[in-house]
């Protein structure tokens, strides 16, 4: 997509989320490009809300609209399936005496005007227990499961992939990471007690509080930016989170924490993207915009797409060597923007290697 087409895509997103009503007449080819871009950014069902709001003469061709509707219905069904599994799994661990919290996913969807339009992924459940305990638990049912620093994969339930987290997220910089992990532990109990009701009466789960999410989700975004790539879906999650509001005292505390964890610069870049794409207003920002970093981040988002799957600058599907090569390329590309995470990444990689060797022997 060229810059003009990107602007049109942003216009469509703003119509979808109710920030604008203005939209131009488009050709069939232009609509096809927007549909493709919405899939790459995991916003297919969200963007379709704009299609429904447009007058008939501005809507896409009927054939494309029908194809779009089919995808929207699949996303809604997937969300319903994920919600049911999230409730089941959360209840099972709670009964086993393990406090837990569902990260992102179903909780984030509740912030959307229409929760069923958010494109769901796997279930990330934070088990508030010692990592060794969680790893042993998983290896009883899946002996070959491989643990990484913050989570271990769990067998699919009703086709829904799942990660059991013993740490919500992490930083490459070991100093910032130590501070972040300490904060996560301090806030764990509060998150496990924050109960919400999911749609259609499927049950209740624990989800992070807004104050926790304003820090945690930035750390999640940062990890995707520096490791593999990120799409607009995660940024829209953060837009809706900030739309819920906060006090000036809360904003000041968020800013303090973001600086302490090395997340301030990335947050300033995120504010730029939220402003340019979704129309976030100044009073909803937790830090001032950084235009230079923001333009870089937005370019990365548009080039890489959701989880970096559409990034043509790197080779996909290779083995460990290719994966490490891609990481180094990303480190070199980002070092001028996020030097701390980029320079610490090779060090953390070695630390992570020895961590995996030790913990996968359990």
C-alpha positions as CSV (number, residue, x, y, z in Angstrom):
1,X,0.0,0.0,0.0
2,X,1.3,3.4,-0.9
3,X,0.9,6.4,1.4
4,X,-2.4,7.6,-0.1
5,X,-3.9,4.1,0.3
6,X,-2.7,4.0,3.9
7,X,-4.5,7.3,4.6
8,X,-7.7,5.7,3.1
9,X,-7.2,2.7,5.3
10,X,-6.9,4.9,8.4
11,X,-10.0,6.8,7.3
12,X,-11.9,3.5,7.1
13,X,-10.7,2.5,10.6
14,X,-11.9,5.8,12.0
15,X,-15.3,5.3,10.5
16,X,-15.4,1.8,12.0
17,X,-14.6,3.0,15.6
18,X,-16.9,6.1,15.3
19,X,-14.2,8.7,15.2
20,X,-15.2,10.0,11.7
21,X,-18.0,9.8,9.1
22,X,-16.0,11.0,6.1
23,X,-15.0,8.4,3.4
24,X,-14.4,8.7,-0.3
25,X,-15.8,6.7,-3.3
26,X,-13.4,3.8,-4.1
27,X,-12.8,1.5,-7.0
28,X,-13.2,-2.3,-6.8
29,X,-9.4,-2.6,-6.8
30,X,-9.0,-0.1,-4.0
31,X,-11.6,-2.0,-1.9
32,X,-9.8,-5.3,-2.5
33,X,-6.6,-3.7,-1.2
34,X,-8.3,-2.4,1.9
35,X,-9.8,-5.8,2.6
36,X,-6.4,-7.4,2.3
37,X,-4.8,-4.8,4.5
38,X,-7.5,-5.4,7.2
39,X,-6.7,-9.1,7.2
40,X,-2.9,-8.4,7.4
41,X,-3.6,-6.1,10.4
42,X,-6.1,-8.6,12.0
43,X,-8.8,-6.0,11.9
44,X,-11.2,-7.7,9.5
45,X,-14.3,-7.7,11.6
46,X,-13.6,-4.3,13.2
47,X,-13.2,-2.6,9.9
48,X,-16.3,-4.2,8.5
49,X,-18.3,-2.1,11.0
50,X,-17.3,0.9,8.8
51,X,-18.7,-0.9,5.7
52,X,-22.1,-1.2,7.5
53,X,-22.0,2.5,8.4
54,X,-21.3,3.8,4.9
55,X,-24.1,4.7,2.6
56,X,-24.9,2.2,-0.2
57,X,-23.1,4.1,-2.9
58,X,-19.8,4.1,-0.9
59,X,-19.8,0.5,0.1
60,X,-17.6,-2.2,-1.5
61,X,-18.8,-4.5,-4.4
62,X,-21.4,-7.1,-3.3
63,X,-19.1,-10.1,-4.0
64,X,-16.4,-8.7,-1.7
65,X,-18.9,-7.7,0.9
66,X,-20.3,-11.3,1.1
67,X,-16.8,-12.7,1.5
68,X,-16.1,-10.1,4.2
69,X,-19.3,-11.1,6.0
70,X,-18.2,-14.7,6.1
71,X,-14.9,-13.8,7.7
72,X,-16.7,-11.6,10.3
73,X,-19.0,-14.6,11.2
74,X,-15.9,-16.9,11.6
75,X,-14.3,-14.3,13.9
76,X,-17.4,-14.0,16.1
77,X,-17.6,-17.8,16.4
78,X,-13.9,-18.1,17.2
79,X,-14.4,-15.5,20.0
80,X,-17.3,-17.5,21.5
81,X,-15.1,-20.6,21.4
82,X,-12.2,-18.9,23.0
83,X,-14.4,-17.4,25.8
84,X,-15.8,-20.8,26.7
85,X,-12.3,-22.4,26.9
86,X,-11.0,-19.5,28.9
87,X,-13.7,-19.9,31.5
88,X,-13.1,-23.7,31.7
89,X,-9.4,-23.5,32.0
90,X,-9.5,-20.6,34.5
91,X,-12.0,-22.5,36.7
92,X,-9.8,-25.7,36.6
93,X,-6.7,-24.0,37.8
94,X,-8.7,-22.1,40.5
95,X,-10.1,-25.3,41.8
96,X,-6.6,-26.7,41.9
97,X,-5.6,-23.9,44.1
98,X,-3.6,-21.9,41.5
99,X,-4.6,-18.2,41.3
100,X,-4.7,-17.1,37.7
101,X,-5.6,-14.3,35.3
102,X,-6.4,-14.3,31.5
103,X,-4.1,-11.9,29.8
104,X,-5.2,-9.8,26.7
105,X,-7.7,-11.9,24.6
106,X,-11.2,-12.1,26.2
107,X,-10.5,-9.2,28.6
108,X,-9.4,-6.9,25.8
109,X,-12.4,-7.8,23.7
110,X,-14.7,-6.5,26.5
111,X,-13.4,-3.0,25.9
112,X,-14.7,-3.1,22.3
113,X,-18.2,-1.8,21.5
114,X,-18.8,-5.1,19.9
115,X,-16.5,-7.7,21.6
116,X,-17.1,-10.3,19.0
117,X,-15.3,-8.2,16.3
118,X,-11.9,-8.5,17.9
119,X,-9.7,-11.0,16.2
120,X,-8.8,-13.6,18.8
121,X,-5.6,-15.5,19.1
122,X,-4.5,-18.1,21.6
123,X,-5.3,-18.0,25.3
124,X,-2.6,-16.6,27.6
125,X,-3.3,-17.5,31.1
126,X,-1.0,-16.2,33.9
127,X,-0.6,-18.8,36.6
128,X,0.6,-17.2,39.8
129,X,2.9,-20.0,40.8
130,X,6.6,-20.8,40.7
131,X,7.8,-21.5,37.1
132,X,9.2,-24.9,38.1
133,X,5.8,-25.9,39.4
134,X,4.0,-24.8,36.2
135,X,6.6,-26.6,34.0
136,X,6.3,-29.8,36.0
137,X,2.5,-29.6,35.7
138,X,2.6,-29.3,32.0
139,X,5.2,-32.0,31.4
140,X,2.9,-34.5,33.2
141,X,0.5,-34.3,30.3
142,X,3.0,-33.2,27.6
143,X,6.5,-34.5,28.3
144,X,8.0,-32.9,25.2
145,X,6.7,-29.4,26.0
146,X,9.4,-26.8,25.8
147,X,9.5,-24.0,28.4
148,X,10.7,-20.6,27.5
149,X,11.5,-17.7,30.0
150,X,7.9,-16.5,30.4
151,X,5.6,-19.3,29.3
152,X,5.1,-23.0,28.3
153,X,2.7,-24.2,25.6
154,X,-0.2,-26.3,26.8
155,X,-2.2,-28.8,24.7
156,X,-5.0,-27.3,22.7
157,X,-8.5,-27.5,24.2
158,X,-11.3,-27.6,21.6
159,X,-8.9,-26.4,19.0
160,X,-7.8,-23.3,20.9
161,X,-4.0,-23.0,21.5
162,X,-2.9,-22.0,24.9
163,X,0.2,-20.6,26.7
164,X,0.6,-21.0,30.4
165,X,2.5,-17.9,31.7
166,X,4.5,-17.8,34.9
167,X,5.6,-14.3,33.9
168,X,3.3,-12.0,31.9
169,X,6.1,-10.5,29.8
170,X,9.8,-9.6,30.0
171,X,12.5,-7.2,28.8
172,X,15.8,-8.0,27.2
173,X,17.5,-5.5,29.4
174,X,18.1,-7.5,32.6
175,X,18.0,-4.5,34.9
176,X,14.7,-3.3,33.5
177,X,13.5,-6.9,33.5
178,X,14.2,-7.4,37.1
179,X,12.3,-4.3,38.0
180,X,9.4,-5.4,35.8
181,X,9.2,-8.9,37.2
182,X,9.2,-7.5,40.8
183,X,6.3,-5.2,39.9
184,X,4.3,-8.1,38.3
185,X,4.7,-10.1,41.5
186,X,3.6,-7.2,43.6
187,X,0.4,-6.8,41.5
188,X,-0.4,-10.4,41.0
189,X,-3.0,-10.9,43.7
190,X,-4.9,-7.8,42.6
191,X,-5.2,-9.2,39.1
192,X,-6.5,-12.6,40.2
193,X,-9.3,-10.9,42.1
194,X,-10.4,-8.7,39.2
195,X,-13.4,-10.8,38.0
196,X,-15.5,-10.0,34.9
197,X,-18.4,-11.6,33.2
198,X,-17.9,-12.7,29.6
199,X,-20.6,-12.3,26.9
200,X,-23.5,-14.8,26.4
201,X,-23.4,-15.9,30.0
202,X,-20.5,-18.3,29.5
203,X,-19.0,-17.5,32.9
204,X,-16.5,-15.3,34.7
205,X,-12.7,-15.0,34.5
206,X,-10.1,-12.8,36.1
207,X,-8.5,-10.2,33.9
208,X,-5.9,-7.4,34.5
209,X,-7.0,-4.1,36.0
210,X,-6.8,-1.0,33.7
211,X,-3.8,0.3,35.7
212,X,-1.9,-3.0,35.3
213,X,-2.8,-3.2,31.6
214,X,-1.5,0.3,30.8
215,X,1.9,-1.0,31.7
216,X,1.7,-4.7,30.8
217,X,0.3,-4.2,27.4
218,X,3.0,-1.7,26.5
219,X,5.6,-4.3,27.5
220,X,3.7,-6.8,25.3
221,X,3.7,-4.4,22.4
222,X,7.4,-3.6,22.9
223,X,8.4,-7.3,22.9
224,X,6.6,-7.9,19.6
225,X,8.1,-4.8,18.0
226,X,11.6,-5.9,18.9
227,X,11.2,-9.6,18.4
228,X,9.0,-10.3,15.5
229,X,6.7,-7.5,14.5
230,X,3.3,-6.2,15.5
231,X,0.0,-5.2,13.8
232,X,-2.6,-2.6,14.5
233,X,-4.9,-5.1,16.4
234,X,-2.7,-4.7,19.5
235,X,-2.6,-0.9,19.0
236,X,-6.4,-0.8,18.8
237,X,-6.5,-2.8,22.1
238,X,-4.4,-0.1,23.7
239,X,-6.6,2.7,22.1
240,X,-9.7,1.2,23.7
241,X,-7.9,0.8,27.0
242,X,-6.9,4.5,27.1
243,X,-10.5,5.5,26.1
244,X,-11.6,4.1,29.5
245,X,-9.8,7.1,31.1
246,X,-7.5,7.7,34.0
247,X,-6.8,10.4,36.6
248,X,-3.9,12.8,36.4
249,X,-2.4,11.0,39.5
250,X,-2.7,7.7,37.7
251,X,-1.1,9.2,34.6
252,X,1.9,10.4,36.6
253,X,2.3,7.0,38.2
254,X,2.2,5.3,34.8
255,X,4.8,7.7,33.5
256,X,7.1,6.9,36.4
257,X,6.7,3.2,35.9
258,X,7.2,3.4,32.2
259,X,10.5,5.2,32.7
260,X,11.6,2.7,35.4
261,X,11.0,-0.3,33.1
262,X,12.5,1.3,30.0
263,X,9.2,1.5,28.2
264,X,8.8,5.3,28.1
265,X,10.1,5.9,24.5
266,X,8.1,3.1,23.0
267,X,5.0,4.5,24.7
268,X,5.6,7.9,23.2
269,X,5.8,6.2,19.8
270,X,2.6,4.3,20.5
271,X,0.8,7.6,21.3
272,X,1.8,8.9,17.8
273,X,0.4,5.8,16.1
274,X,-2.8,6.0,18.1
275,X,-3.2,9.6,17.2
276,X,-2.5,9.2,13.5
277,X,-4.5,6.0,12.9
278,X,-7.3,6.0,15.5
279,X,-7.6,9.7,16.3
280,X,-6.6,9.5,19.9
281,X,-7.0,12.9,21.6
282,X,-4.4,14.6,23.7
283,X,-6.3,14.2,27.0
284,X,-6.3,10.4,26.6
285,X,-2.5,10.2,26.2
286,X,-0.4,9.0,29.1
287,X,2.8,10.5,27.7
288,X,3.6,13.1,25.0
289,X,3.9,12.0,21.4
290,X,7.4,11.3,20.0
291,X,7.0,11.9,16.2
292,X,10.3,10.5,15.1
293,X,9.9,7.2,16.9
294,X,6.2,7.1,16.1
295,X,6.8,7.4,12.4
296,X,9.3,4.5,12.6
297,X,6.8,2.4,14.6
298,X,4.0,3.0,12.2
299,X,6.1,2.1,9.2
300,X,7.1,-1.1,10.9
301,X,3.5,-1.9,11.6
302,X,2.4,-1.3,8.0
303,X,5.4,-3.3,6.6
304,X,5.2,-6.3,8.9
305,X,1.5,-6.7,9.7
306,X,0.2,-8.9,12.5
307,X,3.0,-10.7,14.3
308,X,5.3,-9.8,11.4
309,X,3.8,-12.4,9.1
310,X,3.9,-10.1,6.1
311,X,7.3,-8.6,6.5
312,X,9.1,-9.1,3.2
313,X,12.4,-7.9,4.6
314,X,13.0,-11.2,6.4
315,X,12.9,-14.8,5.4
316,X,10.0,-16.9,6.9
317,X,9.8,-20.6,7.7
318,X,13.5,-21.2,8.2
319,X,15.2,-23.0,11.1
320,X,17.0,-21.7,14.2
321,X,19.8,-20.2,12.1
322,X,17.3,-18.2,10.0
323,X,15.4,-17.1,13.1
324,X,18.6,-15.8,14.8
325,X,19.7,-14.1,11.6
326,X,16.3,-12.3,11.4
327,X,16.7,-11.2,15.1
328,X,20.1,-9.7,14.4
329,X,18.8,-7.9,11.4
330,X,16.0,-6.5,13.5
331,X,18.5,-5.5,16.2
332,X,20.6,-3.5,13.8
333,X,17.6,-1.9,12.2
334,X,16.2,-0.8,15.6
335,X,19.4,0.1,17.5
336,X,19.1,3.8,16.7
337,X,15.5,3.9,18.0
338,X,15.6,1.4,20.9
339,X,19.3,1.0,21.8
340,X,18.8,-0.6,25.2
341,X,16.7,-3.6,24.0
342,X,18.7,-4.0,20.8
343,X,22.1,-4.1,22.6
344,X,20.9,-6.3,25.4
345,X,19.1,-8.8,23.1
346,X,22.2,-11.0,22.3
347,X,23.1,-11.0,26.0
348,X,19.6,-12.0,27.0
349,X,19.6,-14.7,24.3
350,X,22.6,-16.4,26.0
351,X,21.0,-16.0,29.4
352,X,17.8,-17.5,28.0
353,X,19.7,-20.4,26.5
354,X,21.1,-21.5,29.8
355,X,17.7,-20.8,31.5
356,X,16.0,-23.2,29.0
357,X,18.7,-25.9,29.4
358,X,18.1,-25.9,33.2
359,X,14.4,-25.7,33.3
360,X,13.7,-28.1,30.4
361,X,15.4,-30.8,32.4
362,X,12.6,-30.7,34.9
